[in-house]
Amino acid sequence: MSTPANPAPGTVTMFTTTWCGYCRRLKSQMEREGIEFTEVDIERKPDAADFVMLVNGGNQTVPTVLFPDGTAATNPSLAEVRSRLG
């Protein structure tokens, strides 16, 4: 398994699925707030699914957000994303 590269400062990588309502909500909130992100569908990228399982105790829980400092959060609020981007 390859670990994804950390996103650029001020941006995040969001691991999602097409059917995840929490993913759609966070994505629309980040778009509205102007937070740049890269979306990765874990059903299309097996390495991404492996990473999500690694940081979520073996579960494919989405949305999982990867921050520029290499830390991740599972189903974070918009406020948490903003505060962790500093």
N, C-alpha and C positions, 0 to 999 in steps of 0.2 A: 504494500500500500504506500502511495506517495502522499505526503502531507501537502496540502495546498499552500501556495505562496501567500504570505501576509499581504493584505490589501494595502494600497497606497495610503499615506497619511490623509485623514479626513474622509476616508471612504470605508465601506465594509463589504464583505462577501456574505451573501445570504443564501443558505442552502434550503431548498424548497421542494415541493411537489406541485403538480398542476392542480390537484384536488384539495389542497390544504387551505381552509378558510383563514386560519391565523396568519398564514404566509401572505395571502392576498391583502389582508387588513394592514399588516406591517408594511408591506410594499407600498400601498397607496399612501399611508401616513408618511413614509420616508420621502416619497415623490413630492407630496404636498409641502414638506418642510425643506426640500432641496438637498436632502442627504444623498450623496452619490453612492451607488452600490452596484455590485455585480451579482446577478442571480445565477445560481447553479442548481439545475434540476437533478436531484439525487437518483431519480429513476432512469435517467439517461447517462449518468456518469457513475459507474460502479466505484471508482476511487473516492468520489465525493461521498457516496453512501458509507464507505468504510470509515472515512474521517468523521462523519456525523455519529456513527456507532461508537467510535473511539472516545469521543468527548461526551457521549450520553450513555455510558454504562452498557453498551451493546444494543441500544435502541436507536431506531431511525427516526428520532424526534425532530420535527421541523416546525417552525423555522429555527435553524441554528445559525447564529451570526458570528462570523470571524472578524475580529478587530485588528487594526494595524499592529498592535503590540503582540499579536499571536494568541491572545485569549479568545475564548468563545463564550457565548451565552445562548441558552435555549429559550425560545419564545420570549425574548426581552420586550419590554414596553418601549414605546418611542422615547420616553424620558430617559430610560436607561441607555439606549443607543446614543442619544444626544450627549449625555453626561460622560459616557466612556470615550466618545470622540474628542471631548474636551475642547 
